Amino acid sequence: MPETFHGIELLPKSRPPKQLYILLHGVGSSPSDLLPMAKKFQDHYPDAAFLIPDGIQPFEGSDYRRQWFSVMDITEENRPARVAEAIPLLYDIVKRAQDRLNVLPPDTALVGFSQGSILALEFSAAHDGRAGRVIAFSGRYARLPEKTPGLTTIHLLHGENDHVIPAAQAHAAYERLSSLHGDVTIDIASSVGHELHAALIDRAITRLETCVPLRSWERALGMK
């Protein structure tokens, strides 16, 4: 990939930033679609850097919309392989941003919407701890994981009336990670569809501000 970052950056006045948030947009979208959410997060975390990269592929039928992987003729069977192809490129984006801005992995969060959430969740499964938190709006796993990340906290946020990626996918992810003793939370908003609803964004911020990772509790209690 080229060295130049392609997307939108919101950098704090203080340098280096204390935290890094990388926001991943949905299919057929662009970084500007996530800018309102980034600015809302920035109001709460003024010392953080916010990066919204372009999806790595052009969206079919558009010169300026992007995607992380193709959804043409996508099935439950071929989705995992398509997501897996995008993971190394996302790793490159994350690692270069951390190195450039001097932010450690535990202080990095991946925030995804829809297809961006799929990528963020699968990234956490492939690269445990490269991001300390994953905030997945209206997403799912390409395939439910066989093990849980030990160094990444996952926050699942979903609309109850989502007809694009049903809320059942979030429940399934939560149940699987919980059964594996994973560090995971879930919030389902009633009367909300496939959207970045203000109620879900507010809830994500609350989770970030109040949720102590399970691994931290266990260390404090001498369990690990």
C-alpha positions in Angstrom: 0.0 0.0 0.0 1.2 3.6 -0.5 2.6 5.4 2.5 0.1 8.2 2.2 -3.0 7.8 4.3 -6.2 8.0 2.2 -9.2 9.2 4.1 -10.1 11.7 6.8 -8.0 12.6 9.8 -9.1 14.5 12.9 -6.0 15.1 15.0 -5.8 16.7 18.5 -4.0 19.9 19.3 -1.9 18.0 21.7 0.8 15.7 20.3 1.2 12.8 20.4 -2.5 11.8 20.8 -3.3 9.7 23.8 -5.7 7.4 22.0 -6.4 6.4 18.4 -9.8 5.6 16.9 -9.9 4.1 13.4 -13.4 4.2 11.9 -14.4 1.7 9.2 -17.4 2.6 7.0 -19.9 0.3 5.4 -20.2 -1.0 1.9 -20.8 1.5 -0.9 -19.9 4.3 1.5 -17.1 6.9 2.1 -15.2 8.3 5.1 -17.4 11.4 5.1 -20.4 9.3 6.1 -18.7 8.6 9.4 -17.5 12.1 10.1 -20.5 13.1 12.3 -19.9 10.1 14.6 -16.2 10.9 14.7 -16.9 14.5 15.7 -19.2 13.3 18.5 -16.5 10.9 19.8 -14.0 13.8 19.5 -16.2 15.9 21.8 -15.7 13.3 24.5 -12.1 12.5 23.7 -10.4 15.7 22.6 -6.9 14.2 23.1 -7.5 11.3 20.7 -6.8 11.0 17.0 -9.6 9.9 14.7 -8.8 8.3 11.3 -11.5 7.3 8.8 -9.7 5.4 6.0 -11.1 4.8 2.5 -12.3 1.2 1.9 -9.7 -0.7 0.1 -11.8 -1.4 -3.1 -14.0 0.7 -5.3 -17.6 -0.1 -4.8 -19.1 -1.8 -7.9 -20.8 0.8 -10.1 -19.3 3.9 -8.4 -16.2 6.0 -9.0 -16.1 7.4 -5.5 -17.8 5.0 -3.1 -15.8 2.3 -1.5 -16.0 -1.1 0.1 -13.7 -3.4 2.1 -14.7 -6.5 0.2 -17.0 -7.3 -2.7 -20.6 -8.3 -2.0 -21.3 -9.4 -5.5 -22.8 -12.9 -5.3 -21.7 -13.2 -1.7 -22.8 -16.2 0.3 -22.3 -17.6 3.8 -19.7 -19.9 2.3 -17.5 -17.4 0.4 -17.8 -14.4 2.8 -15.0 -15.6 5.2 -12.5 -15.8 2.4 -13.3 -12.4 1.1 -13.0 -10.8 4.5 -9.7 -12.7 5.1 -8.2 -11.1 2.0 -8.9 -7.6 3.4 -7.4 -8.3 6.9 -3.7 -7.8 6.0 -4.5 -4.5 4.3 -6.4 -3.3 7.4 -3.5 -4.5 9.6 -1.2 -2.3 7.5 -3.4 0.7 8.0 -3.6 0.2 11.7 0.1 -0.5 12.3 1.2 2.5 10.2 -1.2 4.8 12.1 0.0 3.5 15.5 3.6 4.0 14.5 3.1 7.4 12.9 1.1 8.8 15.8 3.0 7.0 18.5 -0.1 5.3 20.0 0.1 1.8 21.6 -2.3 -1.0 20.6 -4.1 -1.0 24.0 -5.0 2.7 23.4 -6.4 1.9 19.9 -10.0 1.3 19.1 -11.5 0.0 15.8 -15.0 1.4 15.3 -17.0 -0.2 12.5 -20.4 0.1 10.9 -22.0 -2.7 8.9 -19.3 -4.1 6.6 -16.7 -2.1 8.6 -17.9 -4.0 11.7 -17.5 -7.3 10.0 -13.9 -6.4 9.2 -13.2 -5.1 12.7 -14.6 -8.2 14.4 -12.6 -10.5 12.1 -9.5 -8.3 12.6 -9.8 -8.8 16.4 -9.9 -12.6 15.9 -6.9 -12.6 13.6 -4.8 -10.1 15.5 -5.7 -10.2 19.2 -4.5 -7.1 21.0 -3.5 -5.0 18.0 -6.5 -2.9 19.0 -7.6 -2.7 22.6 -11.3 -2.3 21.8 -13.6 -3.1 18.9 -16.9 -1.2 18.7 -19.1 -3.0 16.2 -22.3 -1.2 15.0 -24.8 -3.3 13.0 -22.3 -5.9 12.2 -21.5 -9.7 12.4 -18.7 -12.2 12.2 -18.1 -13.6 8.8 -17.9 -16.9 10.7 -18.4 -17.3 14.5 -15.0 -17.6 16.2 -13.6 -20.8 17.7 -11.7 -18.8 20.3 -12.1 -15.4 21.9 -9.4 -12.6 21.8 -7.7 -12.3 25.2 -6.5 -8.7 24.8 -9.4 -7.0 23.0 -12.7 -5.9 24.5 -15.6 -6.1 22.0 -18.7 -4.0 22.2 -21.6 -5.1 20.0 -24.3 -2.4 19.2 -27.3 -3.2 17.0 -30.8 -2.1 16.1 -33.6 -4.5 16.9 -35.3 -3.8 13.6 -32.2 -4.2 11.4 -33.3 -6.0 8.3 -29.9 -5.9 6.6 -27.8 -7.6 9.3 -30.4 -9.0 11.7 -29.9 -8.4 15.5 -29.8 -12.2 15.8 -26.2 -12.0 14.4 -25.2 -9.8 17.3 -26.9 -12.1 19.8 -25.1 -15.1 18.3 -21.7 -13.3 18.5 -22.3 -12.3 22.1 -23.4 -15.9 23.1 -20.4 -17.4 21.4 -17.8 -15.0 22.9 -19.4 -15.3 26.3 -19.3 -19.1 26.2 -15.6 -18.8 25.5 -15.1 -16.4 28.4 -14.6 -13.4 26.2 -14.6 -9.8 27.1 -17.8 -8.6 25.3 -20.8 -6.4 25.8 -24.0 -6.1 23.8 -26.6 -3.4 23.4 -29.7 -3.7 21.3 -31.8 -0.6 20.6 -35.5 -1.1 20.1 -37.2 0.5 17.1 -33.8 1.1 15.4 -32.9 -0.3 12.0 -29.6 -0.6 10.1 -28.3 2.8 11.0 -25.8 4.7 13.1 -28.6 5.9 15.5 -27.7 8.5 18.1 -28.9 6.2 20.9 -26.3 3.6 19.9 -23.5 6.1 19.5 -24.3 7.5 23.0 -24.3 4.0 24.3 -21.0 3.2 22.8 -19.4 6.2 24.5 -20.9 5.1 27.8 -19.4 1.7 27.3 -16.0 3.2 26.6 -16.2 5.4 29.7 -17.6 2.9 32.2 -16.7 -0.7 31.0 -13.6 -2.1 32.8 -12.2 -4.9 30.7 -12.8 -8.4 32.2 -9.1 -9.2 32.1 -8.4 -6.2 34.3 -10.9 -7.4 36.9 -9.4 -10.8 36.8 -5.9 -9.5 37.4 -7.1 -7.3 40.3 -8.8 -10.4 41.8 -5.7 -12.5 41.3 -7.5 -14.8 38.9 -4.8 -14.4 36.2 
